[in-house]
């Protein structure tokens, strides 16, 4: 069976997820094509994640680079990619925008995939599952949901249990094609904190608060910096900022943290960070902090913290605000308040050494493993090829069983049924 994997962008988790999926697809088919933007070839992301597949898969780098507002063109590009590859089975691991555009194309009667071509995709976000302020925003997200439901999907994967619940509740054939997918994290390094700090060239003493990834205002980096400065902390407590700082955050650090930088109380690594370095940074931490502003959907750094059994201090909003208390991963607060976050930083650093990691947290981390990600993505394809299901496959029901057992009879074991706002 000829397989096409199409990825319209190369930033964030896009190429790492493609890298994870490709070996499993190659094991199931000798004809795999990867369609990516022409401009992605030669980037650091391409070199680190996909260059090793050259010669093993057909890398068809022809897609134009789009802004987030140009999803209208993506259905036509998928059709063209199918034509070029003669694919019989299509994977779209980042279908946001495309899913809505495909639904609109269907409504307008525009050309769609051949009936013998099957397609799976992943909807990373889903604003329609979250409370909206204003009639206009509510109407937009309702329209978005209806368009997603009109798409020509054989299976549509979701990362967010809230989105999964909302779409599943609509019933019908579309609901039967939905799947809750892991947000994969690599295996964590099993070494002591001080060893992780040593490998990163960090001071080994003191307690570390770590924030990692793309560090900008959307991630609450500004509030975290101000809260760290204000918190009642020891002289050797440190803030480690790992990943690219936005220009605004770089300016904030340089302007307001001069003394803390000189004393290694605030430490930055303002560059592209590999998975190995990111895992070492999480392992080096006492507390991982995710004070994201109105974040919709999964946050992989929180999953890494759970996998490394590192205390998580998070926003009380949305997915993060729900999963942290539900699975016993740490604590949450109204992180847009500098005063509240400052108090919780002190409390979390004091609380972290005694935190107990119970079965719900262990299963939550296991669900989001790379092996489970591959097994979930290839489940339907294996069925179509007459292959056995991957025995490593873990379901979300398996995760929630431990929550129900721990909180039997309480309203906390809802499996994502409560509203994802504050």
KEKOL-452637 format. One record per residue (C-alpha): residue in three letters; x, y, z. Coordinates in Angstrom, 1 decimal. Example, Ala and Ser with C-alpha at 12.3 -4.5 7.8 and 13.67 -1.06 7.14 Angstrom:
2
R     r        u        v        w
R   ALA     12.3     -4.5      7.8
R   SER     13.7     -1.1      7.1
END
This chain:
422
R     r        u        v        w
R   UNK      0.0      0.0      0.0
R   UNK      1.4      3.4     -1.0
R   UNK      1.5      5.8      1.9
R   UNK      1.7      9.6      1.9
R   UNK      2.6     11.6      5.0
R   UNK      2.1     15.3      4.4
R   UNK      3.4     18.0      6.8
R   UNK      2.7     21.7      5.8
R   UNK      5.1     23.2      8.4
R   UNK      8.4     22.5     10.2
R   UNK      8.2     24.4     13.4
R   UNK      7.5     23.2     17.0
R   UNK      6.6     19.5     17.3
R   UNK      5.8     18.9     13.6
R   UNK      9.1     17.4     12.4
R   UNK      9.8     15.5     15.7
R   UNK      6.3     13.8     15.4
R   UNK      7.0     13.0     11.7
R   UNK     10.3     11.5     12.7
R   UNK      8.6      9.2     15.3
R   UNK      5.9      8.0     12.8
R   UNK      8.0      7.3      9.7
R   UNK      9.8      4.1     10.9
R   UNK      6.5      2.5     11.8
R   UNK      5.1      3.4      8.4
R   UNK      8.2      2.1      6.6
R   UNK      7.8     -1.2      8.5
R   UNK      4.3     -1.6      7.2
R   UNK      4.9     -0.4      3.6
R   UNK      7.9     -0.2      1.2
R   UNK      6.4      2.8     -0.5
R   UNK      6.3      5.8      1.8
R   UNK      6.3      9.5      0.5
R   UNK      6.9     12.5      2.8
R   UNK      5.6     15.8      1.4
R   UNK      7.0     18.8      3.1
R   UNK      7.6     22.6      2.3
R   UNK     10.4     23.3     -0.1
R   UNK     11.7     25.9      2.4
R   UNK     12.1     23.3      5.2
R   UNK     15.0     21.5      3.6
R   UNK     18.2     22.7      5.0
R   UNK     16.7     24.1      8.2
R   UNK     18.0     23.0     11.6
R   UNK     14.8     21.2     12.2
R   UNK     15.1     19.2      9.0
R   UNK     18.8     18.3      9.6
R   UNK     18.2     17.1     13.1
R   UNK     14.9     15.2     12.6
R   UNK     14.5     14.1      9.0
R   UNK     17.7     14.1      7.0
R   UNK     18.5     10.6      8.1
R   UNK     15.4      9.3      6.2
R   UNK     16.9     10.4      2.8
R   UNK     17.1      7.3      0.7
R   UNK     14.7      5.4      2.9
R   UNK     11.5      7.4      2.0
R   UNK     10.7      9.5     -1.0
R   UNK     11.0     13.1      0.4
R   UNK      9.0     15.3     -1.9
R   UNK      9.8     18.9     -0.8
R   UNK      7.5     21.0     -3.0
R   UNK      4.8     22.5     -0.7
R   UNK      4.7     26.3     -0.4
R   UNK      5.1     27.8      3.0
R   UNK      1.8     29.2      4.2
R   UNK      0.8     31.6      7.0
R   UNK     -1.8     30.3      9.5
R   UNK     -4.5     32.2      7.5
R   UNK     -4.0     30.4      4.2
R   UNK     -5.4     27.0      5.1
R   UNK     -7.9     27.4      2.3
R   UNK     -5.2     26.2     -0.2
R   UNK     -4.2     23.1      1.8
R   UNK     -7.0     20.7      0.5
R   UNK     -5.8     21.4     -3.1
R   UNK     -2.2     20.8     -2.0
R   UNK     -3.2     17.5     -0.4
R   UNK     -4.9     16.4     -3.7
R   UNK     -1.7     17.4     -5.6
R   UNK      0.5     15.5     -3.1
R   UNK     -1.7     12.4     -3.5
R   UNK     -1.5     12.7     -7.3
R   UNK      2.3     13.0     -7.2
R   UNK      2.7     10.1     -4.8
R   UNK     -0.2      7.9     -6.1
R   UNK     -0.9      7.3     -2.5
R   UNK     -3.6      5.0     -1.3
R   UNK     -3.4      6.0      2.4
R   UNK     -2.7      9.5      3.7
R   UNK     -1.5     10.7      7.1
R   UNK     -1.8     14.4      8.1
R   UNK     -0.1     14.7     11.5
R   UNK     -1.0     18.4     11.9
R   UNK     -4.5     19.0     10.5
R   UNK     -5.5     22.2     12.3
R   UNK     -6.8     24.7      9.7
R   UNK     -6.7     22.0      7.0
R   UNK     -9.6     20.1      8.7
R   UNK    -11.8     23.2      8.6
R   UNK    -10.8     24.1      5.1
R   UNK    -11.5     20.5      3.9
R   UNK    -15.0     20.7      5.5
R   UNK    -15.7     23.9      3.7
R   UNK    -14.5     22.4      0.4
R   UNK    -16.9     19.5      1.0
R   UNK    -19.8     21.8      1.6
R   UNK    -19.0     23.8     -1.6
R   UNK    -18.8     20.5     -3.6
R   UNK    -15.1     21.0     -4.6
R   UNK    -13.0     18.1     -5.6
R   UNK    -12.2     15.6     -2.8
R   UNK    -10.0     12.6     -2.4
R   UNK    -10.7      9.5     -4.6
R   UNK    -13.0      7.1     -2.8
R   UNK    -10.3      4.5     -2.7
R   UNK     -7.9      6.8     -0.9
R   UNK     -8.1      6.7      2.9
R   UNK     -7.0      9.5      5.3
R   UNK     -6.1     10.0      8.9
R   UNK     -5.3     13.3     10.6
R   UNK     -4.5     14.9     13.9
R   UNK     -6.4     17.9     15.3
R   UNK     -3.9     19.4     17.7
R   UNK     -6.2     22.0     19.2
R   UNK    -10.0     22.7     19.3
R   UNK    -11.1     26.0     20.6
R   UNK    -14.7     24.9     20.4
R   UNK    -14.3     22.8     23.5
R   UNK    -13.3     25.9     25.6
R   UNK    -15.5     28.7     27.0
R   UNK    -15.5     31.8     24.7
R   UNK    -16.0     35.4     25.6
R   UNK    -18.5     37.2     23.3
R   UNK    -21.1     36.1     20.7
R   UNK    -18.7     36.5     17.8
R   UNK    -16.1     34.1     19.2
R   UNK    -18.7     31.6     20.2
R   UNK    -20.2     31.6     16.7
R   UNK    -16.7     31.2     15.1
R   UNK    -15.8     28.2     17.2
R   UNK    -19.2     26.6     16.5
R   UNK    -18.6     27.1     12.8
R   UNK    -15.2     25.6     13.2
R   UNK    -16.5     22.5     14.8
R   UNK    -19.2     22.0     12.2
R   UNK    -16.6     22.3      9.4
R   UNK    -14.3     19.7     11.2
R   UNK    -17.2     17.3     11.3
R   UNK    -17.8     17.6      7.5
R   UNK    -14.3     16.5      6.7
R   UNK    -13.5     13.4      4.7
R   UNK    -11.8     11.5      7.5
R   UNK    -11.4      7.8      7.9
R   UNK    -10.0      8.5     11.3
R   UNK     -9.5     11.8     13.1
R   UNK     -7.1     11.8     16.1
R   UNK     -7.3     14.4     18.9
R   UNK     -4.8     15.3     21.6
R   UNK     -7.2     17.0     24.1
R   UNK     -9.7     15.0     26.1
R   UNK    -12.0     18.0     26.2
R   UNK    -12.2     18.2     22.4
R   UNK    -12.6     14.5     22.2
R   UNK    -15.6     14.5     24.6
R   UNK    -17.3     17.4     22.7
R   UNK    -17.0     15.8     19.3
R   UNK    -17.8     12.3     20.6
R   UNK    -21.0     13.6     22.1
R   UNK    -22.3     14.5     18.7
R   UNK    -22.7     10.8     17.9
R   UNK    -23.1      9.2     14.6
R   UNK    -20.6      7.9     12.1
R   UNK    -18.2     10.8     12.7
R   UNK    -18.0     10.1     16.4
R   UNK    -17.0      6.5     15.6
R   UNK    -14.0      7.7     13.6
R   UNK    -12.5      9.6     16.5
R   UNK     -9.4      8.6     18.5
R   UNK     -7.6     10.1     21.5
R   UNK     -3.9     10.2     20.6
R   UNK     -0.9     10.4     22.9
R   UNK      1.3     13.6     22.8
R   UNK      4.6     11.8     22.7
R   UNK      7.6     12.5     24.8
R   UNK     10.9     10.5     24.5
R   UNK     12.1      8.3     27.4
R   UNK     13.6     10.4     30.2
R   UNK     17.2     10.0     31.3
R   UNK     17.3      8.0     34.6
R   UNK     20.0     10.0     36.4
R   UNK     20.1     12.2     39.5
R   UNK     19.4     15.9     39.4
R   UNK     23.0     16.9     40.0
R   UNK     24.3     14.6     37.2
R   UNK     21.8     16.2     34.8
R   UNK     23.0     19.7     35.9
R   UNK     26.6     18.6     35.5
R   UNK     25.9     17.4     31.9
R   UNK     24.3     20.8     31.1
R   UNK     27.2     22.7     32.6
R   UNK     25.0     24.2     35.4
R   UNK     25.8     24.9     39.0
R   UNK     24.9     21.7     40.8
R   UNK     23.7     23.2     44.1
R   UNK     20.4     24.8     45.0
R   UNK     16.9     24.3     43.8
R   UNK     15.8     24.8     40.2
R   UNK     12.6     26.1     38.6
R   UNK     12.7     25.2     34.9
R   UNK     10.6     26.7     32.0
R   UNK     11.4     25.2     28.6
R   UNK     10.4     25.5     25.0
R   UNK      9.4     28.6     23.1
R   UNK      9.6     31.2     25.8
R   UNK      7.3     34.1     25.1
R   UNK      4.4     36.1     26.6
R   UNK      1.9     33.4     25.5
R   UNK      3.8     31.0     27.7
R   UNK      3.7     33.4     30.6
R   UNK      7.4     33.8     30.7
R   UNK      7.2     37.5     31.7
R   UNK      5.0     36.7     34.7
R   UNK      7.3     33.8     35.7
R   UNK     10.4     36.1     35.6
R   UNK      8.6     38.8     37.7
R   UNK      7.3     36.1     40.1
R   UNK     10.7     34.6     40.6
R   UNK     12.2     37.9     41.4
R   UNK      9.4     38.6     44.0
R   UNK      9.2     35.1     45.6
R   UNK     10.7     34.5     49.0
R   UNK     13.4     32.1     47.9
R   UNK     16.9     31.0     49.1
R   UNK     20.0     32.6     47.7
R   UNK     20.8     29.5     45.6
R   UNK     17.4     28.9     44.2
R   UNK     17.6     29.3     40.4
R   UNK     15.4     30.0     37.4
R   UNK     16.4     28.1     34.3
R   UNK     14.9     29.3     31.0
R   UNK     15.7     26.7     28.3
R   UNK     14.8     27.4     24.7
R   UNK     14.4     30.4     22.3
R   UNK     13.4     33.6     24.1
R   UNK     11.2     35.9     22.1
R   UNK     12.8     39.4     21.6
R   UNK     10.4     40.8     24.2
R   UNK     11.5     38.2     26.8
R   UNK     15.2     38.6     25.9
R   UNK     14.9     42.3     26.5
R   UNK     13.0     41.7     29.8
R   UNK     15.8     39.3     31.1
R   UNK     18.6     41.7     30.0
R   UNK     16.9     44.7     31.6
R   UNK     15.4     43.3     34.8
R   UNK     17.7     40.4     35.7
R   UNK     21.2     41.8     35.4
R   UNK     22.2     41.0     38.9
R   UNK     20.5     37.6     38.9
R   UNK     22.2     36.7     35.7
R   UNK     25.6     37.6     37.2
R   UNK     24.9     35.4     40.2
R   UNK     23.6     32.5     38.2
R   UNK     20.2     32.9     39.8
R   UNK     18.6     33.3     36.4
R   UNK     20.2     31.1     33.6
R   UNK     19.2     31.1     30.0
R   UNK     19.8     28.9     27.0
R   UNK     18.5     31.1     24.2
R   UNK     18.7     28.7     21.2
R   UNK     17.3     25.6     19.6
R   UNK     17.3     22.8     22.2
R   UNK     17.6     19.2     21.3
R   UNK     15.4     16.5     22.9
R   UNK     18.3     15.3     24.9
R   UNK     19.0     18.7     26.4
R   UNK     15.3     19.3     27.0
R   UNK     15.1     16.0     29.0
R   UNK     18.2     16.9     30.9
R   UNK     16.8     20.3     31.8
R   UNK     13.6     18.7     33.1
R   UNK     15.6     16.1     35.0
R   UNK     17.7     18.9     36.5
R   UNK     14.6     20.6     37.9
R   UNK     12.9     20.6     41.3
R   UNK      9.9     22.3     39.8
R   UNK      8.8     22.6     36.2
R   UNK      6.6     25.7     35.7
R   UNK      4.0     26.1     32.9
R   UNK      2.2     29.4     33.6
R   UNK      0.7     29.5     30.1
R   UNK     -1.9     32.2     29.2
R   UNK     -5.2     30.7     28.2
R   UNK     -3.4     27.7     26.6
R   UNK     -5.7     25.4     24.6
R   UNK     -4.7     21.7     24.3
R   UNK     -1.9     19.6     25.4
R   UNK      1.5     20.8     26.7
R   UNK      4.3     18.3     26.1
R   UNK      6.7     19.9     28.7
R   UNK      4.1     19.0     31.4
R   UNK      4.1     15.4     30.1
R   UNK      7.9     15.3     30.3
R   UNK      7.7     16.5     33.9
R   UNK      5.3     13.7     34.7
R   UNK      7.5     11.1     32.9
R   UNK     10.5     12.4     34.9
R   UNK      8.4     12.6     38.1
R   UNK      9.2     16.3     38.6
R   UNK      6.8     18.5     40.4
R   UNK      4.7     20.6     38.0
R   UNK      3.4     24.1     38.8
R   UNK      0.9     25.1     36.2
R   UNK     -1.8     27.5     35.2
R   UNK     -5.3     26.6     36.5
R   UNK     -6.7     27.0     33.0
R   UNK     -7.7     24.4     30.4
R   UNK     -6.0     21.1     29.8
R   UNK     -3.1     22.0     32.2
R   UNK     -5.5     23.2     34.9
R   UNK     -7.4     19.9     34.7
R   UNK     -4.7     17.2     34.3
R   UNK     -2.3     18.4     37.0
R   UNK     -4.7     17.9     39.9
R   UNK     -6.5     15.0     38.2
R   UNK     -3.4     12.9     37.9
R   UNK     -1.5     14.3     40.9
R   UNK      1.3     15.9     39.0
R   UNK      1.8     19.0     41.2
R   UNK     -0.2     22.1     41.8
R   UNK     -2.1     24.9     39.9
R   UNK     -2.7     28.5     40.4
R   UNK     -4.0     31.7     38.7
R   UNK     -0.6     32.2     37.1
R   UNK     -1.4     35.5     35.5
R   UNK     -1.1     37.0     38.9
R   UNK      2.6     37.7     39.8
R   UNK      1.8     37.7     43.5
R   UNK      0.0     34.4     43.4
R   UNK      2.6     32.7     41.2
R   UNK      5.4     34.0     43.5
R   UNK      3.7     32.5     46.5
R   UNK      3.2     29.2     44.7
R   UNK      6.8     29.1     43.5
R   UNK      8.0     29.1     47.1
R   UNK      5.4     26.6     48.2
R   UNK      6.1     24.2     45.2
R   UNK      9.8     24.2     45.8
R   UNK      9.2     23.3     49.5
R   UNK      6.5     20.7     48.6
R   UNK      8.3     19.0     45.7
R   UNK     10.6     16.6     47.7
R   UNK      7.7     15.0     49.6
R   UNK      5.4     14.7     46.6
R   UNK      4.2     11.1     46.0
R   UNK      3.8      9.8     42.5
R   UNK      0.8      7.5     42.4
R   UNK     -0.6      5.1     39.8
R   UNK     -2.7      7.7     37.9
R   UNK      0.5      9.8     37.2
R   UNK      2.5      6.7     36.2
R   UNK     -0.2      5.6     33.7
R   UNK     -0.6      9.2     32.4
R   UNK      3.1      9.3     31.5
R   UNK      3.0      5.8     30.0
R   UNK      0.1      6.7     27.8
R   UNK      2.1      9.5     26.3
R   UNK      5.1      7.4     25.4
R   UNK      6.6      7.3     21.9
R   UNK      5.8      3.6     21.5
R   UNK      2.1      4.3     22.3
R   UNK      2.1      7.2     19.9
R   UNK      3.3      4.9     17.1
R   UNK      0.9      2.2     18.0
R   UNK     -2.1      4.6     18.0
R   UNK     -1.2      6.2     14.7
R   UNK     -0.8      2.8     12.9
R   UNK     -3.7      1.0     14.6
R   UNK     -6.2      1.4     11.7
R   UNK     -3.5      0.9      9.0
R   UNK     -2.5     -2.4     10.6
R   UNK     -6.2     -3.4     10.5
R   UNK     -6.5     -2.5      6.8
R   UNK     -3.4     -4.5      6.0
R   UNK     -4.5     -7.5      8.0
R   UNK     -1.7     -7.1     10.5
R   UNK     -2.1     -7.7     14.3
R   UNK     -2.6     -4.7     16.6
R   UNK      0.5     -3.4     18.4
R   UNK      0.4     -5.1     21.8
R   UNK      2.0     -2.0     23.4
R   UNK     -1.1      0.0     22.7
R   UNK     -2.5      1.7     25.8
R   UNK     -5.9      3.3     25.8
R   UNK     -7.1      6.4     27.6
R   UNK     -9.6      4.2     29.4
R   UNK     -6.6      2.3     30.9
R   UNK     -5.3      5.7     32.2
R   UNK     -8.7      6.7     33.6
R   UNK     -9.3      3.4     35.4
R   UNK     -6.6      4.2     37.9
R   UNK     -8.1      7.7     38.5
R   UNK    -11.5      6.1     39.1
R   UNK    -10.0      3.6     41.5
R   UNK     -8.2      6.3     43.5
R   UNK    -11.2      8.7     43.6
R   UNK    -14.0      6.2     43.4
R   UNK    -17.3      7.9     44.0
R   UNK    -15.9     11.5     43.8
R   UNK    -16.6     14.0     41.1
R   UNK    -12.9     14.4     40.3
R   UNK    -12.7     11.3     38.2
R   UNK    -14.6     12.7     35.3
R   UNK    -12.2     11.8     32.5
R   UNK    -12.4     15.3     31.1
R   UNK    -16.1     15.9     31.6
R   UNK    -15.7     19.2     33.5
R   UNK    -15.4     22.5     31.8
R   UNK    -11.9     23.4     30.8
R   UNK    -11.9     27.0     32.0
R   UNK    -11.2     28.5     35.4
END
